[in-house]
Amino acid sequence: MEVLEIKNLYREETGLYYRRNFTGLAVIELPIKTIEVPLDFIIEMGPLGNKDFDIELKDKIDYPLLPVMKKLKEYIEKLEAEGKLP
């Protein structure tokens, strides 16, 4: 299982400088097929510099949710570290 990309990534303005909301379409390669799932995620900066990630899938998927969420978090953290988020 692997996250291939997040398409149509859009940042929603919130007015809070420590919280960033994003919407997109995750392309996930599962063992038997590749699916596209709409998602929302929030990156919130804590007072000590730690980043909290809150990910919400908009559709149900026919695959265990825990490994999908873990891979999505790793992929989003990588995008954040490389400065590729809008």
Secondary structure, DSSP 8 states (H G I E B T S, - for coil): -EEEEEEEEEEE--S-TTEEEEEEEEEEE-SS-EEEEEEEEEEEE-TTS-EEEEEEESS--SS-HHHHHHHHHHHHHHHHHHT---
